[in-house]
Amino acid sequence: MRSIIHNTLRLAILALSLQLWQSAGAVRYQDGDFVYDCNYIWGHLEATLMLYTGDQSEVTVPDSVYYQGHNYPILYIGDDFVHPFSYNTTVTTVHLPATAVSIGVQAFDNCQQLRHVDLGSSLTSIGAYAFNGCSQLTQVTMRGNLTDIGECAFAQCSQLTSLTMGRGVQHLGMAVFDGTPLQTLTLLNPEPAQCDGTLSNDLNLYRTCTLVVRIGSRNAFLAAGGEWTRFLQIVERAELGDINADGSIDVADINILVNMMLARTEQDQSGADIDHNGSVDVADINTLINIMLGIGTF
């Protein structure tokens, strides 16, 4: 009798869930080369990118999709069951929108020609195996809001030798870099991220990869124990934009930039040319301000 009651209750909950899903207005919609799920949930419009159907090499995911008189902001790039770029053979560069907050499980799994991905300024999480097997990936642009990177997210990326992780990263999944030949791993968060287990099953990662941390934070990583103490080389380095190398990016660094532009001070310009355009100018100041506000490159 108890099992019958439980089954009846489960069916009732399922039916209610379906009714709520339908009343929420979830709908599958294709706009150009993109297929979305558009949803109205608890008074908010949101969209999930479900599939990219085009054949372009450089893809910019829009920040919203217009459907039946409303703009649905694109918050999710795939989910636990749908992988929009998985096994794609043409895409080399992807720019995610500033609206995206999450990359789903296996979203770019074995995206065979992907070389560069810009994760966008609002992204907070990368799902398990998101970039697994992206054998041509060489550049990943992370920003400060990213906090969580899932299991094997960057595993088997055979061309990825350098990676800079933003200030906000707090959690790394098991084997996140398994089979990836990193030579330099730069961590901008002075607080060591929590690791679910080994960063790679290949011990060469710890022998040949240099762990670069912010000035004044090396002891914190050594004291954290676990994975961080397995690296044979841990060095401190000023963060890009930390022109006076005091361990923080602040107004003092902007003042130095201004004085350098006005030729009032003599200083090595290698760390001041933040946008790498060959000169120290207003663009570097703008970039530095964006970094301070948490919307810049890192």
Kinemage of the C-alpha trace (Angstrom):
@kinemage 1
@onewidth
@group {chain A} dominant
@subgroup {mainchain}
@vectorlist {calphas} color= white
{ca met a 1} P 0.000 0.000 0.000
{ca arg a 2} L 2.818 2.370 0.957
{ca ser a 3} L 4.534 1.864 -2.435
{ca ile a 4} L 1.254 2.571 -4.242
{ca ile a 5} L 0.852 5.805 -2.291
{ca his a 6} L 4.458 6.811 -3.050
{ca asn a 7} L 4.057 6.089 -6.764
{ca thr a 8} L 0.803 8.010 -6.883
{ca leu a 9} L 2.432 10.936 -5.128
{ca arg a 10} L 5.403 10.868 -7.543
{ca leu a 11} L 3.055 10.891 -10.545
{ca ala a 12} L 1.121 13.800 -9.070
{ca ile a 13} L 4.325 15.782 -8.492
{ca leu a 14} L 5.478 15.023 -12.044
{ca ala a 15} L 2.157 16.169 -13.487
{ca leu a 16} L 2.290 19.344 -11.425
{ca ser a 17} L 5.891 19.976 -12.574
{ca leu a 18} L 4.843 19.621 -16.205
{ca gln a 19} L 1.972 22.052 -15.674
{ca leu a 20} L 4.300 24.575 -14.055
{ca trp a 21} L 6.829 24.143 -16.883
{ca gln a 22} L 4.119 24.748 -19.491
{ca ser a 23} L 2.667 27.709 -17.634
{ca ala a 24} L 6.151 29.180 -17.317
{ca gly a 25} L 6.162 29.540 -21.103
{ca ala a 26} L 9.215 27.400 -21.928
{ca val a 27} L 9.581 27.121 -25.707
{ca arg a 28} L 12.225 25.902 -28.161
{ca tyr a 29} L 13.023 28.590 -30.727
{ca gln a 30} L 15.567 28.947 -33.543
{ca asp a 31} L 16.928 32.334 -34.545
{ca gly a 32} L 19.497 32.182 -37.331
{ca asp a 33} L 22.225 29.679 -36.455
{ca phe a 34} L 21.221 29.439 -32.798
{ca val a 35} L 18.606 27.273 -31.114
{ca tyr a 36} L 17.347 28.423 -27.722
{ca asp a 37} L 15.057 27.431 -24.921
{ca cys a 38} L 13.151 30.565 -23.923
{ca asn a 39} L 11.668 30.508 -20.440
{ca tyr a 40} L 9.528 32.656 -18.196
{ca ile a 41} L 10.409 31.646 -14.652
{ca trp a 42} L 9.151 33.315 -11.488
{ca gly a 43} L 8.572 36.583 -13.282
{ca his a 44} L 11.880 36.609 -15.170
{ca leu a 45} L 12.700 36.022 -18.816
{ca glu a 46} L 15.752 33.902 -19.585
{ca ala a 47} L 17.152 31.800 -22.403
{ca thr a 48} L 19.498 28.824 -22.737
{ca leu a 49} L 21.616 28.310 -25.844
{ca met a 50} L 20.858 24.737 -26.848
{ca leu a 51} L 22.619 24.336 -30.196
{ca tyr a 52} L 24.747 26.149 -32.734
{ca thr a 53} L 23.865 25.008 -36.257
{ca gly a 54} L 26.082 27.280 -38.363
{ca asp a 55} L 29.437 26.721 -40.044
{ca gln a 56} L 31.246 29.967 -39.185
{ca ser a 57} L 34.755 29.861 -37.715
{ca glu a 58} L 34.257 32.850 -35.393
{ca val a 59} L 31.041 32.858 -33.411
{ca thr a 60} L 29.685 35.619 -31.195
{ca val a 61} L 26.780 34.444 -29.078
{ca pro a 62} L 24.224 37.276 -28.782
{ca asp a 63} L 23.242 38.563 -25.363
{ca ser a 64} L 19.521 38.072 -25.958
{ca val a 65} L 16.996 36.535 -28.309
{ca tyr a 66} L 13.798 38.316 -29.393
{ca tyr a 67} L 10.713 36.129 -29.273
{ca gln a 68} L 7.055 37.164 -29.470
{ca gly a 69} L 7.647 40.753 -28.415
{ca his a 70} L 10.143 40.089 -25.634
{ca asn a 71} L 13.920 39.988 -25.283
{ca tyr a 72} L 15.113 36.888 -23.460
{ca pro a 73} L 18.638 37.390 -22.029
{ca ile a 74} L 20.897 34.409 -22.713
{ca leu a 75} L 22.037 33.209 -19.306
{ca tyr a 76} L 23.083 29.614 -19.970
{ca ile a 77} L 25.334 28.004 -22.571
{ca gly a 78} L 23.928 24.488 -22.617
{ca asp a 79} L 22.894 22.513 -19.547
{ca asp a 80} L 23.405 19.050 -18.047
{ca phe a 81} L 21.849 17.333 -21.066
{ca val a 82} L 22.372 19.614 -24.077
{ca his a 83} L 25.854 20.476 -25.404
{ca pro a 84} L 25.631 23.287 -27.999
{ca phe a 85} L 29.182 23.128 -29.461
{ca ser a 86} L 30.125 19.546 -28.684
{ca tyr a 87} L 32.075 17.879 -31.528
{ca asn a 88} L 31.768 20.965 -33.722
{ca thr a 89} L 34.384 20.874 -36.513
{ca thr a 90} L 34.353 24.474 -37.814
{ca val a 91} L 34.356 26.887 -34.862
{ca thr a 92} L 37.767 28.343 -33.954
{ca thr a 93} L 36.774 31.330 -31.785
{ca val a 94} L 33.790 31.866 -29.517
{ca his a 95} L 32.786 35.076 -27.731
{ca leu a 96} L 30.226 34.571 -24.987
{ca pro a 97} L 27.906 37.441 -24.060
{ca ala a 98} L 28.145 39.515 -20.900
{ca thr a 99} L 24.775 38.040 -19.874
{ca ala a 100} L 25.948 34.411 -19.707
{ca val a 101} L 26.361 33.112 -16.151
{ca ser a 102} L 26.938 29.408 -16.732
{ca ile a 103} L 28.508 26.986 -19.208
{ca gly a 104} L 26.862 23.584 -19.016
{ca val a 105} L 28.315 20.088 -18.872
{ca gln a 106} L 30.235 19.155 -22.058
{ca ala a 107} L 29.150 22.380 -23.761
{ca phe a 108} L 32.311 22.473 -25.917
{ca asp a 109} L 33.395 18.854 -25.473
{ca asn a 110} L 35.737 17.842 -28.327
{ca cys a 111} L 35.094 21.064 -30.235
{ca gln a 112} L 37.869 20.046 -32.574
{ca gln a 113} L 39.054 23.383 -34.028
{ca leu a 114} L 38.353 25.695 -31.093
{ca arg a 115} L 41.413 27.854 -30.397
{ca his a 116} L 40.159 30.807 -28.362
{ca val a 117} L 37.166 31.332 -26.118
{ca asp a 118} L 36.210 34.571 -24.370
{ca leu a 119} L 34.082 33.568 -21.393
{ca gly a 120} L 32.332 36.908 -20.905
{ca ser a 121} L 32.274 39.185 -17.883
{ca ser a 122} L 29.356 37.647 -15.934
{ca leu a 123} L 30.214 33.942 -16.109
{ca thr a 124} L 30.262 32.292 -12.676
{ca ser a 125} L 30.572 28.571 -13.427
{ca ile a 126} L 31.976 26.127 -15.973
{ca gly a 127} L 30.458 22.646 -15.977
{ca ala a 128} L 32.211 19.289 -15.958
{ca tyr a 129} L 34.009 18.319 -19.191
{ca ala a 130} L 33.008 21.680 -20.696
{ca phe a 131} L 36.192 21.980 -22.817
{ca asn a 132} L 37.381 18.401 -22.554
{ca gly a 133} L 39.268 17.247 -25.648
{ca cys a 134} L 39.497 20.686 -27.291
{ca ser a 135} L 42.833 19.711 -28.828
{ca gln a 136} L 43.477 23.077 -30.551
{ca leu a 137} L 42.566 25.335 -27.620
{ca thr a 138} L 45.409 27.754 -26.822
{ca gln a 139} L 43.739 30.782 -25.229
{ca val a 140} L 40.996 31.162 -22.631
{ca thr a 141} L 39.934 34.628 -21.447
{ca met a 142} L 38.589 34.483 -17.892
{ca arg a 143} L 37.203 37.349 -15.849
{ca gly a 144} L 36.693 38.078 -12.201
{ca asn a 145} L 33.171 36.711 -11.653
{ca leu a 146} L 34.085 33.101 -12.453
{ca thr a 147} L 34.085 31.102 -9.202
{ca asp a 148} L 33.574 27.435 -10.044
{ca ile a 149} L 35.276 25.172 -12.622
{ca gly a 150} L 33.995 21.601 -12.849
{ca glu a 151} L 35.566 18.180 -13.149
{ca cys a 152} L 37.802 17.654 -16.214
{ca ala a 153} L 36.664 21.037 -17.572
{ca phe a 154} L 39.995 21.588 -19.362
{ca ala a 155} L 41.158 17.979 -19.620
{ca gln a 156} L 42.934 16.687 -22.731
{ca cys a 157} L 43.496 20.169 -24.169
{ca ser a 158} L 46.768 19.167 -25.782
{ca gln a 159} L 47.769 22.666 -27.010
{ca leu a 160} L 46.875 24.605 -23.861
{ca thr a 161} L 50.213 25.498 -22.233
{ca ser a 162} L 49.307 28.681 -20.356
{ca leu a 163} L 46.203 29.643 -18.406
{ca thr a 164} L 45.350 32.632 -16.228
{ca met a 165} L 42.515 32.093 -13.780
{ca gly a 166} L 40.560 35.132 -12.624
{ca arg a 167} L 40.403 36.646 -9.162
{ca gly a 168} L 37.126 34.985 -8.271
{ca val a 169} L 37.971 31.282 -8.800
{ca gln a 170} L 37.244 29.430 -5.552
{ca his a 171} L 36.640 25.821 -6.580
{ca leu a 172} L 38.286 23.379 -9.004
{ca gly a 173} L 36.851 19.978 -9.838
{ca met a 174} L 38.678 16.657 -9.948
{ca ala a 175} L 41.239 16.249 -12.785
{ca val a 176} L 40.370 19.673 -14.186
{ca phe a 177} L 43.662 19.722 -16.173
{ca asp a 178} L 44.084 15.992 -16.742
{ca gly a 179} L 46.229 15.367 -19.826
{ca thr a 180} L 46.741 19.097 -20.472
{ca pro a 181} L 50.422 20.144 -20.779
{ca leu a 182} L 50.274 23.404 -18.841
{ca gln a 183} L 53.630 25.112 -18.459
{ca thr a 184} L 52.308 28.172 -16.614
{ca leu a 185} L 49.244 28.384 -14.391
{ca thr a 186} L 48.608 31.908 -13.102
{ca leu a 187} L 46.190 32.390 -10.210
{ca leu a 188} L 44.975 35.931 -9.554
{ca asn a 189} L 42.996 35.063 -6.435
{ca pro a 190} L 45.356 35.437 -3.449
{ca glu a 191} L 43.268 32.847 -1.605
{ca pro a 192} L 43.894 29.212 -2.697
{ca ala a 193} L 40.930 27.615 -4.432
{ca gln a 194} L 39.398 24.455 -2.988
{ca cys a 195} L 40.275 21.360 -5.040
{ca asp a 196} L 38.068 18.260 -5.128
{ca gly a 197} L 41.141 16.100 -5.727
{ca thr a 198} L 44.120 15.860 -8.007
{ca leu a 199} L 44.297 18.556 -10.682
{ca ser a 200} L 45.751 15.995 -13.077
{ca asn a 201} L 46.472 12.286 -13.001
{ca asp a 202} L 49.683 13.074 -14.891
{ca leu a 203} L 52.286 14.002 -12.268
{ca asn a 204} L 54.262 15.948 -14.890
{ca leu a 205} L 51.850 18.821 -14.298
{ca tyr a 206} L 53.355 19.377 -10.856
{ca arg a 207} L 56.933 18.943 -12.070
{ca thr a 208} L 56.937 21.070 -15.221
{ca cys a 209} L 54.200 23.656 -14.669
{ca thr a 210} L 55.123 26.883 -12.891
{ca leu a 211} L 52.443 28.047 -10.485
{ca val a 212} L 52.357 31.853 -10.572
{ca val a 213} L 50.615 33.587 -7.669
{ca arg a 214} L 50.163 37.204 -6.690
{ca ile a 215} L 52.800 39.051 -4.695
{ca gly a 216} L 52.526 38.175 -1.009
{ca ser a 217} L 50.343 35.079 -1.456
{ca arg a 218} L 52.901 32.271 -1.921
{ca asn a 219} L 52.881 31.380 1.776
{ca ala a 220} L 49.092 31.129 1.731
{ca phe a 221} L 49.267 28.510 -1.018
{ca leu a 222} L 51.968 26.552 0.792
{ca ala a 223} L 49.964 26.674 4.018
{ca ala a 224} L 46.810 25.492 2.242
{ca gly a 225} L 48.395 22.092 1.635
{ca gly a 226} L 46.831 19.601 -0.740
{ca glu a 227} L 47.322 20.109 -4.444
{ca trp a 228} L 49.082 23.449 -4.189
{ca thr a 229} L 52.063 22.056 -2.281
{ca arg a 230} L 52.660 19.458 -5.014
{ca phe a 231} L 53.923 22.095 -7.435
{ca leu a 232} L 57.720 22.155 -7.462
{ca gln a 233} L 57.797 25.741 -8.718
{ca ile a 234} L 55.674 28.417 -7.060
{ca val a 235} L 56.652 32.001 -7.867
{ca glu a 236} L 55.191 35.377 -7.017
{ca arg a 237} L 54.602 37.904 -9.738
{ca ala a 238} L 52.872 41.253 -9.998
{ca glu a 239} L 49.465 41.037 -11.650
{ca leu a 240} L 49.001 42.707 -15.017
{ca gly a 241} L 48.003 46.262 -14.127
{ca asp a 242} L 49.775 46.178 -10.763
{ca ile a 243} L 52.323 48.638 -12.103
{ca asn a 244} L 53.921 49.508 -8.773
{ca ala a 245} L 54.013 45.796 -7.776
{ca asp a 246} L 52.463 46.407 -4.362
{ca gly a 247} L 50.110 43.436 -4.643
{ca ser a 248} L 46.952 45.335 -5.565
{ca ile a 249} L 45.484 47.218 -8.516
{ca asp a 250} L 44.278 50.609 -7.359
{ca val a 251} L 44.305 54.361 -7.946
{ca ala a 252} L 48.067 54.486 -7.363
{ca asp a 253} L 48.584 52.411 -10.507
{ca ile a 254} L 46.352 54.772 -12.496
{ca asn a 255} L 48.391 57.734 -11.258
{ca ile a 256} L 51.570 56.070 -12.487
{ca leu a 257} L 49.991 55.485 -15.898
{ca val a 258} L 48.960 59.130 -16.158
{ca asn a 259} L 52.428 60.327 -15.184
{ca met a 260} L 54.000 57.986 -17.713
{ca met a 261} L 51.744 59.368 -20.423
{ca leu a 262} L 52.731 62.898 -19.453
{ca ala a 263} L 56.411 61.861 -19.393
{ca arg a 264} L 56.679 62.888 -15.745
{ca thr a 265} L 58.185 59.619 -14.610
{ca glu a 266} L 60.725 57.130 -15.888
{ca gln a 267} L 59.589 53.545 -15.503
{ca asp a 268} L 59.696 50.235 -17.295
{ca gln a 269} L 56.666 50.298 -19.610
{ca ser a 270} L 56.400 46.551 -20.164
{ca gly a 271} L 53.830 46.165 -17.395
{ca ala a 272} L 52.023 49.406 -18.207
{ca asp a 273} L 51.092 48.548 -21.787
{ca ile a 274} L 48.123 46.577 -20.515
{ca asp a 275} L 46.376 46.119 -23.858
{ca his a 276} L 49.662 45.204 -25.603
{ca asn a 277} L 49.233 47.735 -28.412
{ca gly a 278} L 52.811 49.007 -28.183
{ca ser a 279} L 52.192 52.221 -26.263
{ca val a 280} L 50.992 53.491 -22.896
{ca asp a 281} L 47.837 55.481 -23.556
{ca val a 282} L 44.256 56.185 -22.524
{ca ala a 283} L 43.204 52.686 -23.603
{ca asp a 284} L 45.458 51.236 -20.889
{ca ile a 285} L 43.854 53.487 -18.287
{ca asn a 286} L 40.375 52.384 -19.391
{ca thr a 287} L 41.429 48.741 -19.205
{ca leu a 288} L 42.893 49.267 -15.743
{ca ile a 289} L 39.697 50.908 -14.504
{ca asn a 290} L 37.651 47.992 -15.874
{ca ile a 291} L 39.918 45.522 -14.088
{ca met a 292} L 39.437 47.465 -10.843
{ca leu a 293} L 35.657 47.332 -11.358
{ca gly a 294} L 35.785 43.603 -12.033
{ca ile a 295} L 34.713 43.835 -15.681
{ca gly a 296} L 38.131 43.794 -17.304
{ca thr a 297} L 40.185 40.977 -18.761
{ca phe a 298} L 40.812 39.212 -15.504
